[in-house]
Amino acid sequence: MNSAFARPLACILGLSLLRMQAAPAAEAPHDKVDVRAYVQDTCIIADEPYFLPVTGNGTDQSTEKFLPLIGLIVGKLAELFINHEIESSAERMKSRAARKDTRYAVSKQMNLYRADFQPALALRINANLGCMTIVAANFKPDPAQCTALYVPKELSRETRDLPQSEWKTSRTDDSIENQLRRANVCVNGNAKAVYEARFEFSKDGTAYRLKDAGYHIESLLTTPDKAASRTTLYTLKISNPGATDQQEVLSSAWVNIGTVTAGAHSGGSKSDAAPWLRVPPMSIEARRIYDEKTKNYQDVMGQIDALKRAQTRNQRVLDSMDQRIATAGPETAEGLKQERARIAVQGQTQGAELDALNAEYQDLPRTPLEFMPVTIEVAVTETETEKKAQLAMAEIIGKNSDVVGSAVGNSTTGMLSRSLPPRVDPGGELESTRALYYDALVAVKSSTSGAAGAQAQRNLEITKEKYNEARRSQGLEQIK
């Protein structure tokens, strides 16, 4: 997976948090509370940084050692939901929220994919996703501001020289409500419950998983009985937005934290057994829009990459010829030297073309673009038994016959994803035929007249047809 996915489903908030206002469950037997989900690159609670006030002595090395820990608010937010939020459909959510044991967060819309142009064109998941924090509470009316009231996690002087695992805070307010203020999550009274889950991405960006990062349950959402126990899980569903309620579920994940009671706390699961979930592929329409808006970038970058490959091949040929010249006879050596000179000149010409194309790319606009809108829905479910929890999960996520993955027990994570037929294959035939086409294009520009030039032109026509065939299979416009 791409490194932008590692932290980062660098993946999809920038300067604002995703807020999903809960629709109250029908005939809720307990106090009505709101459920809101916040997605950013780090967890609000689990990743709260330590803070050490700066002393007046700027040369104090021990102080400088802790400067990176200073962080009063959540500073680096993912870019997942900057734009394209839509008004939630209250009636739709009410019709879905018929379960008495579930609290729903109303869906918002985001663009799942993002095209960046620096240093080169790259299509990736639209975010540096790191963590999802779900808060069940009575929230202060918007626009609430409580960040200034946050009491930092100040590192005690007694533990500052100890290993980080032994650090302790000297602050007097270590409550969950205070920690939430760091991200400007403002609640009235005590938060009913807070759940956190980390997004983990594969290096190539094609798969992700969700892992329990801890929970703090002040009281259960479905009963006021302090002695009651409930099997609790929360679900995340990514859907293709549609005009009807029957949206296509692209990916669903859940975290089952097992049986809990009021007052339960956990620092998160240590298990790595959570299965990987395929990142939803870009849809045909999104791919078409992406191709149209980035065609100039793709053309320039295609030629740049092809020239770099050509230079690498030429250098290998030159190195080989140098070895042959060193051992060849006088007549053979002279012919090899002439051919070597021709290839060297060709390499210099290609280098000049590469410089010009790099300059041309630098002049293109660099504003990132977003593609493929999807809707996000979060639900928290509390049931009496594990069996009922599994049934609830099947109902909330949807009963798909072509799912992969399974639950992995209490306090661990399970995932589901529809085995959708690949709509696009950006890493397969489309990309391979594209590379061959631009290689042939560069060869034509570098070739001389005569038989070699004619053969290069024929090869260009063949690779162009294969590239267009791959583009047709993906519903893309043909290149001229």
Summary of the structure (lengths in Angstrom):
residues: 480
radius of gyration: 28.4
end to end distance: 33.1
largest distance: 98.5
contacts: 1515
relative contact order: 0.15
helix: 34%
strand: 26%
